[in-house]
């Protein structure tokens, strides 16, 4: 049994919670945006592509600061969300979910978009010529063929969300038991004398979880590809 204290366990549980919610909530939008970028022909497509990938090229601290400026409790939007639906993002674990989702979103979209671009359009055209509506084609042909990319993108986004630090600590701070995720806890332990051991344990756990996520991505992706290929 790992010799971890309450602080370490809370950070691990919160990180898993944040990563799962970030992946789950952003997946539908990622699928929609990926299909839009892969298939759509519209004005502003390049601008949308740049916007989606901005979190990859901007410093994470900048992303966190922008989130604070938009969703802070003293901003118009933050005040509206708190007073209408009781949703507070800044300095709350819900804000950590938002920050992690935004940072992981580009990776998810790229994986799903590649899967969408590799679909043979003749398969969808054949379904349409047989009288299938666009919705039926999407559900019965397009999405099943995209499934390997969707699975890979979701797991990759989960791993990215699990390790998110810069945007998260800027937007929700590093409050023990409330917003302190695994990377934030590692950072905190490195700042205090004698914290090296706890930091090292958490680093090892983070590495194990990341490796397991990547292995799971490969295994699930291979199984999905085999199932789709055998249809």
C-alpha positions in Angstrom: 0.0 0.0 0.0 1.3 3.4 -0.9 2.3 5.5 2.1 0.3 8.6 1.1 -1.3 11.1 3.4 -4.8 12.7 3.1 -3.4 15.6 1.1 -1.9 13.4 -1.6 -5.0 11.2 -1.8 -7.3 14.3 -2.2 -5.1 15.6 -5.0 -5.2 12.3 -6.8 -9.0 11.9 -6.5 -9.5 15.5 -7.5 -7.3 15.1 -10.6 -9.1 12.0 -11.7 -12.5 13.7 -11.1 -11.4 16.8 -13.1 -9.9 14.8 -16.0 -13.0 12.6 -16.3 -15.4 15.5 -16.3 -13.2 17.6 -18.7 -13.1 14.7 -21.1 -16.8 13.8 -20.8 -18.1 17.4 -21.2 -15.9 18.4 -24.1 -16.2 15.2 -26.2 -19.5 16.0 -27.9 -18.3 19.5 -28.9 -14.9 18.1 -30.1 -16.7 15.6 -32.4 -18.9 18.4 -33.8 -15.9 20.7 -34.4 -13.7 18.0 -35.8 -16.4 17.0 -38.4 -16.9 20.7 -39.2 -13.2 21.2 -39.8 -12.8 18.0 -41.7 -15.9 18.3 -43.9 -17.2 21.9 -43.7 -16.8 24.6 -46.3 -17.6 27.9 -44.8 -16.3 31.4 -44.3 -14.1 31.6 -41.2 -13.0 28.0 -41.2 -9.4 28.9 -40.9 -10.2 31.3 -38.0 -12.0 28.4 -36.2 -9.1 26.1 -36.7 -6.7 28.7 -35.3 -9.0 29.3 -32.3 -9.3 25.6 -31.5 -5.5 25.2 -31.5 -4.7 28.4 -29.6 -4.3 26.6 -26.3 -1.6 24.5 -27.8 0.6 27.4 -28.7 -0.2 30.0 -26.0 1.5 29.7 -22.6 -0.9 27.9 -20.3 -0.7 30.8 -17.8 -2.1 33.1 -20.5 -5.0 30.8 -21.0 -5.7 30.7 -17.3 -5.5 34.4 -17.0 -8.0 34.9 -19.9 -10.3 32.5 -18.2 -10.1 34.5 -15.0 -10.8 37.7 -16.9 -13.9 36.1 -18.5 -15.3 33.9 -15.8 -14.0 35.6 -12.6 -16.7 36.2 -9.9 -16.4 39.9 -10.5 -16.9 39.7 -14.3 -20.2 40.1 -16.0 -20.3 36.5 -17.2 -19.1 35.1 -13.9 -21.7 37.1 -12.0 -24.4 36.0 -14.3 -23.5 32.3 -14.0 -23.4 32.5 -10.2 -26.7 34.3 -9.8 -28.7 32.4 -12.5 -27.6 28.8 -12.1 -25.3 28.9 -9.1 -22.2 28.0 -11.1 -18.9 29.4 -9.8 -15.8 28.6 -11.8 -13.0 30.8 -10.5 -11.1 29.2 -7.5 -13.4 26.2 -7.6 -12.9 22.6 -8.9 -15.4 23.3 -11.6 -13.1 25.9 -13.0 -10.3 23.3 -13.0 -12.6 21.2 -15.2 -13.0 24.1 -17.6 -9.3 24.9 -17.7 -8.4 21.2 -18.3 -11.0 20.8 -21.0 -9.8 23.8 -22.9 -6.2 22.7 -22.7 -7.0 19.2 -23.8 -9.6 20.2 -26.5 -7.1 20.7 -29.4 -5.6 17.2 -28.9 -9.1 15.6 -28.9 -10.2 17.6 -32.0 -7.0 16.7 -34.0 -7.4 13.0 -33.3 -11.1 12.9 -34.2 -10.5 15.2 -37.3 -7.9 12.8 -38.7 -10.3 9.9 -38.3 -13.1 11.9 -40.1 -10.7 12.9 -42.9 -9.8 9.2 -43.5 -13.4 8.0 -44.1 -14.1 7.0 -47.6 -16.9 9.4 -48.7 -18.2 6.7 -51.1 -19.5 4.8 -48.0 -21.5 7.7 -46.9 -22.7 8.4 -50.4 -23.9 4.8 -50.8 -25.9 5.2 -47.6 -27.5 8.4 -48.9 -28.4 6.8 -52.3 -30.2 4.1 -50.3 -32.5 6.7 -48.8 -30.8 7.3 -45.5 -31.2 10.8 -44.0 -28.1 12.9 -43.1 -28.7 12.0 -39.4 -28.9 8.3 -40.1 -25.7 8.5 -42.2 -24.0 10.3 -39.4 -25.1 7.8 -36.7 -24.8 4.5 -38.7 -21.8 5.2 -40.9 -19.7 8.3 -40.0 -19.5 8.0 -36.3 -18.8 4.2 -36.2 -16.0 4.7 -38.7 -14.6 7.6 -36.6 -14.8 5.6 -33.4 -11.0 4.7 -33.3 -10.2 8.4 -33.5 -12.8 9.3 -30.9 -11.5 6.7 -28.4 -7.9 7.7 -29.0 -8.8 11.4 -28.7 -10.8 11.0 -25.5 -8.0 9.0 -23.8 -5.3 11.4 -25.0 -7.4 14.4 -23.7 -7.9 12.6 -20.3 -4.2 12.2 -20.0 -3.6 15.8 -20.9 -6.3 17.0 -18.5 -4.8 14.9 -15.7 -1.5 16.7 -16.1 -2.7 20.2 -16.7 -1.0 22.8 -14.4 -0.4 26.3 -15.7 -3.9 27.3 -16.7 -5.4 25.5 -13.7 -3.3 27.1 -11.0 -3.8 30.5 -12.6 -7.6 30.2 -12.8 -8.4 28.3 -9.7 -5.3 28.7 -7.6 -3.8 25.8 -5.5 -6.3 25.3 -2.6 -5.7 22.1 -0.7 -8.8 19.9 -0.8 -10.6 22.1 -3.2 -8.6 22.9 -6.3 -5.2 21.2 -5.6 -4.8 18.7 -8.4 -1.9 16.2 -8.8 0.5 18.6 -10.6 -0.3 21.4 -8.1 0.3 19.1 -5.2 3.7 18.1 -6.6 4.6 21.8 -7.0 3.5 22.5 -3.4 5.6 19.7 -2.0 8.6 20.9 -3.9 8.3 24.3 -2.2 8.6 23.0 1.4 11.5 21.4 3.2 11.1 17.6 3.4 8.5 17.5 0.7 10.7 15.7 -1.8 9.5 12.3 -0.8 5.8 13.1 -1.3 6.5 14.9 -4.5 8.4 11.8 -5.8 5.5 9.5 -4.9 3.0 11.7 -6.7 5.3 12.0 -9.7 5.5 8.2 -9.9 1.7 7.9 -9.7 1.3 10.5 -12.4 3.7 8.6 -14.7 1.9 5.3 -14.0 -1.5 6.8 -14.8 -0.3 8.5 -17.9 1.4 5.2 -19.2 -1.8 3.3 -18.4 -3.9 5.8 -20.3 -1.6 5.6 -23.4 -1.6 1.8 -23.2 -5.4 1.7 -22.9 -5.6 4.1 -25.9 -3.6 1.7 -28.0 -5.5 -1.4 -26.9 -8.9 0.1 -27.2 -8.0 1.8 -30.5 -6.8 -1.5 -31.9 -10.0 -3.4 -30.8 -12.3 -0.7 -32.2 -10.4 -0.7 -35.5 -10.6 -4.4 -35.7 -14.4 -4.3 -35.0 -15.0 -1.5 -37.4 -12.9 -3.3 -40.1 -14.9 -6.4 -39.6 -18.3 -4.8 -40.2 
